Amino acid sequence: MRSFVIVPGTAKGKRFKALFYNERGKRIKTVQFGDSQAAGRTYIDGASRVTRNNYIARHRVREDWTNPFSRGALSRYIIWETPDLHTNINLFKKRFQKHFS
């Protein structure tokens, strides 16, 4: 796989959509993630560090954060990593660079 983009979600209740593309530019996977009802209460929206840490602790036990195609990894690293969405996207690419090179 070569690239991905994050766009607003189109599925009911989902805030974002990740579109993954192969090296020829063909879309190979679409993943809807993030609770649209949580908009305004996430780390990229200004939630506190304590709220972030609580989210991570709560989800750590049941999420697969090693799979870049999982909703859990996308939420964890795109919505809850730092307060800046664009920084999080770049960090996600770096974290999973073997999938994007």
N, C-alpha and C positions, 0 to 999 in steps of 0.2 A: 504494500500500500504506500502511496506517495503523499497524500494530503487529506485534510479534513477542514470543514468550516462549521462554525456554530451560527445558527440562525434562530429566530423566534420559533417556538414550538407550534405545531398545528393540531396535535392531538389534544383532545379534551383533558384539561388538568395538567398539561405539560408546559413548562416555561421555555425550554430550549429544545433544539433539534441539532444533532451532530450528523453531518453528511460526510461519509468517508469515501475517498476516490482512489482508484488504482493509478499506476504510472501512466496509463493511457487516457486518464481523465474520466473514466467510466465510474459511476457511482456503484460502490460495492456493498454499502451498508448504511442504514439510517437508524439512528437511535434517538428516541424522544426521552428527555430526562428533566428532572427538576419539577417540583410542585409549583404550579402557577399560583396557588393560594398562599405560598410562602413568600412571594415577591414583596420586598420591603422588609423582610425579616431574616434575610440571609447575609452572609459576610460581605458579599459584593454590594449589598444594599446598605451597609453600615452597621450590621449587628456587631455586638461586642465580641471580644476575644473569648470571653467566658462562654457565650452562646456558641461560638465556633467549636471550642473544645468540647462542649457538651454534645454537639452534633456528632463530632468525630467519635467520641466515646460510645455514644448510643448506636452508631452504625458500624463500628469496627467489628463487632461480633458476627455480623451477618452479611457483610458486603465483600465482594471480590475486587479489591483495589489494584490488582495486578493485571487485569484485563482491560485494555483501553476501550473496548467495545461495550463494556458493561455500564448500565445506568449508574451503578454505585460509584465506579471510578470517575465517570464524567461529573457526577454531582460533587463528589469529594474534591476533585482537583480543579474543576472549572468554577464552581460556585463557592466553595469553602476554603480554598487554599490561601489566597490573599484578598484584600479588599478591591483589587483591580481586575476586571474581567479580562482585559487584553494581556496583562501580565500572566494571568492564570492560563490562558490559551498557549502562550509561548512556553511556560513551564511544563504544561502538559505535553507539548511536542518534544521538549527536551527530555522529560522523564521517560517517554515511550518512543524515543528516537529510532530504535531498531525497527519500529513499525512504519516510520515516516521517512526513511532514507533509502 
